[in-house]
Amino acid sequence: MVSALLELGPEEFMAKRLGAIAAFVFAGAVVACSEDVGPAPFEKGSANGGSQASGGGNGVTIGPDGLPVGPDGKPLDPKLDGVYELSSEFDLTTAGLLPEVMNDTLSALSNFREQPSQTIVDLLDAANVPLVPTVLNSIPSSIRGFVLGYIDEHVVKALYGKYPVLQQVTGMLDDLASIVTRFELVTRLDLPQANSMGDIDGTHTITGVGYHWDEQRHVISAPELVSQLVERPIEANAVTLEKRSVDLESGRLVLKEHTFSVPIGSFAVYAADQFAKDKFGANNLRGAVGKLIDCEALADNVSKRCVAGVCVGHKPDIKQICTTGLDLLVATVRASIKKLDIPFLDLKNGFAQMWDAPEAGGPLDATIDRIDHGFWTAAINLTAQEKPVVATFTGRRIGDTAQPSR
């Protein structure tokens, strides 16, 4: 199959590739280091690979047809070997995993949005913390039955900034759902020199996981997580094409089957804390929830509620119910997210174009600088059941391999 694909022309290759994706999808149905800006998302969907300037990048001579030439004036093949950073974008919703992930992972926060006081009561009860009955029993019987309703009423009416608190909780749920279901696996692909057939024995290593919120890319590369990841051997095939135009790719890349174990849940916990810092100015997710649900204000409001001259009182106790309940709420969410580690990610096949230019329209330098229009056929085992998924990937050169060809 690999050799057959490599023999196809550019248009036939793309048609085959798109057809393979469609057929596969139809058949089937990655304190943390966070980088807000670099490396930027790679160029996607571009067709133009070079420039027709007389001088190329790195002092390479460009011939009259706009392509690199050597000192003898003959076409200069691009250097394929090197170290590349790949960005592979996965979406668990395409594998039909979203309902399970949402129901199991974010149910506590979703329940709190619908029934604040009851969720707190349930969490405290599950943790064997008899705080609510103890406090309620100390409140006058004529008003104790209203206390949980007062808590709900306060939460429903409370504002964070100019917006209702529960609207903000809904927004947080949406952002966390995106974090746990859509991620970008950031990896290092080391491709040494190929043999005469283009075959390569390389390595592939996870270096981080990227996420998007507020229209920005954030790469989580927590050392304590990355240090546990294993470098995987990978068989690849990279060949140059007879480049007749700057608008055509310079080579094609095939990556063969290999597997990873991805602690995506652990990365997502770090991402959730980073999200809380960026979005709410909090130290972590618990701090963000604490900003939305102000336990001091809640306790003050509820403790001053009265019926027929009998008031709730017990402000410190009500505040303790709130703070302990929120502690358990966030702990439950974090523990659920962490369970989302992917014990088995099978990257069955990867195909991509290789371009001699760091970006579309950039100067050619007879070196592959960019990998584009890549896709994986893969399978994920997340819930004790293997499910197929298609992921796209792009890449950029970040250095030379240990023994570069030139």
HUBELGI-V101891 format. One record per residue. PSI is psi in whole degrees, -180 to 180 (* if undefined). OMEGA is omega as a letter, one per 20 degrees, with the letter a starting at -180 (none if undefined). NEAR is the number of other ideal C-beta (glycine too) atoms within 10 Angstrom. Layout:
psi,omega,near
PSI,OMEGA,NEAR
PSI,OMEGA,NEAR
This chain:
psi,omega,near
-41,a,9
-50,a,17
-36,r,11
-42,r,8
-38,a,17
-22,a,18
-11,a,10
155,r,14
167,a,10
-46,a,15
-39,r,8
-39,r,11
-46,a,19
-41,r,13
-44,r,12
-42,a,15
-47,a,18
-38,r,12
-38,r,10
-40,r,17
-49,a,15
-44,a,11
-39,a,11
-45,a,18
-42,a,15
-41,a,8
-33,a,8
-13,r,15
*,none,11
*,none,27
121,a,12
155,r,21
119,a,13
127,r,20
115,a,15
-25,a,11
-42,a,9
157,i,7
139,a,14
156,r,10
137,a,13
157,r,19
131,a,18
147,r,13
12,a,9
151,r,17
-34,a,12
127,a,16
-5,a,25
-166,a,27
154,r,18
25,r,15
159,a,13
-23,r,10
128,a,11
-172,r,25
155,r,20
31,r,10
11,r,7
138,r,19
135,r,14
128,a,23
178,a,16
-22,r,9
7,r,12
9,a,17
153,a,22
142,r,24
153,r,17
-177,r,13
-26,r,7
2,r,7
-2,r,10
154,r,9
139,a,16
116,r,23
143,r,17
148,r,24
121,a,22
-35,a,23
151,r,21
-178,r,21
128,a,18
146,r,25
123,r,19
147,r,24
108,a,25
119,a,24
122,r,18
145,r,26
108,a,16
-19,r,21
-30,r,16
-18,r,18
7,r,22
24,a,14
-10,a,20
-49,a,16
-43,a,9
-45,a,13
-46,a,19
-47,a,17
-42,a,10
-32,a,13
-42,a,25
16,a,21
-38,a,14
-45,a,19
-36,r,22
-42,r,18
-39,r,17
-38,r,26
-37,a,18
-40,a,10
81,a,15
-56,a,26
-40,a,22
-37,r,14
-42,r,21
-43,r,24
-46,a,19
-42,a,17
-43,r,21
-39,r,19
-43,r,13
-29,r,11
6,a,15
41,r,6
101,a,15
43,a,11
-44,a,17
-52,r,20
-34,r,11
-46,a,12
-45,a,18
-38,a,19
-19,r,10
-7,r,11
142,r,20
135,a,12
-30,a,9
-16,a,11
-10,a,17
-31,a,15
-13,a,11
-11,a,16
-49,a,21
-35,r,19
-38,r,12
-39,r,19
-47,r,24
-43,a,14
-41,r,16
-45,a,22
-41,a,23
-38,a,11
-16,a,11
150,r,18
148,r,11
109,a,16
-124,r,8
3,a,5
149,r,10
142,a,15
-43,a,21
-27,r,19
-38,r,13
-37,r,22
-39,r,21
-44,r,14
-39,r,13
-41,r,23
-44,r,17
-44,a,12
-42,r,18
-36,r,23
-39,r,18
-40,a,17
-41,a,25
-12,a,25
-21,a,20
120,a,17
165,a,25
114,r,22
116,a,25
122,a,21
162,r,23
120,r,18
116,a,22
113,a,21
102,r,23
-177,r,17
142,r,15
161,r,19
-173,a,9
-19,r,5
1,a,10
3,a,19
142,a,15
140,r,23
104,a,13
-167,r,21
154,a,16
127,a,21
136,r,15
131,r,27
-8,r,15
177,r,25
132,a,29
148,r,24
163,r,25
130,r,16
155,a,17
36,r,10
27,r,5
154,r,11
134,a,17
121,r,23
122,r,24
119,a,27
55,a,19
120,a,21
-38,a,10
-20,r,10
-47,a,19
-36,a,20
-19,a,7
-9,a,12
143,a,17
136,r,8
130,a,11
136,r,16
149,a,9
135,r,20
134,a,14
167,r,23
125,r,19
126,a,24
148,r,18
154,r,19
158,r,18
100,a,8
107,a,22
-6,a,10
150,r,13
-14,a,21
3,r,15
149,r,17
159,a,26
-19,a,28
171,r,22
145,a,22
133,r,24
127,r,21
127,a,25
174,a,15
134,r,13
166,a,18
155,r,15
152,r,20
118,a,16
116,r,23
59,a,21
-33,r,26
-42,r,19
-41,r,21
-39,a,30
-33,r,25
-44,r,26
-41,a,23
-39,r,29
-40,r,23
-39,r,22
-39,r,24
-44,a,25
-38,r,24
-46,a,16
-41,a,16
-36,a,16
-2,a,19
26,a,10
164,r,18
-29,a,13
-174,a,20
-38,r,26
-41,r,18
-36,r,15
-44,r,23
-36,r,22
-29,r,21
-37,r,17
-46,a,20
97,a,25
100,a,17
-31,r,17
-48,r,12
-39,r,13
-49,a,22
-39,r,23
-44,a,14
-49,a,20
-40,a,25
-22,a,20
1,r,12
137,a,18
152,r,12
120,r,12
43,r,6
-4,r,6
122,a,14
157,a,13
-50,a,24
-155,r,17
43,a,19
-47,r,16
-37,a,10
-41,r,19
-39,r,24
-38,r,18
-39,r,16
-44,a,27
-52,a,25
-42,r,16
-40,r,18
-42,r,26
-35,r,19
-47,a,17
-36,r,19
-51,a,22
-39,r,21
-39,r,15
-45,r,21
-46,a,26
-43,a,18
-38,r,13
-42,r,19
-42,a,25
-26,r,16
-8,a,12
11,r,23
139,a,15
104,a,19
-21,a,13
107,r,13
112,a,24
106,r,17
99,a,23
-49,r,15
144,r,17
138,r,25
141,a,22
163,r,26
149,r,24
129,a,27
139,r,30
77,r,31
132,a,26
-31,r,16
164,a,16
131,r,17
1,a,14
167,a,20
141,r,20
146,a,28
18,r,21
32,r,22
135,r,25
118,a,27
-17,a,25
139,r,25
130,a,26
166,r,23
39,r,21
152,r,23
147,r,20
141,q,24
127,a,21
172,r,23
140,a,17
134,r,22
102,a,15
-32,a,23
45,a,13
19,r,6
127,a,10
131,r,13
137,a,17
150,r,18
146,r,25
132,r,18
145,r,21
155,r,18
154,r,26
172,a,23
167,r,24
147,r,20
133,r,17
-1,r,13
-179,r,11
153,r,15
174,a,18
-38,a,8
81,a,8
154,a,14
-29,r,14
*,none,9
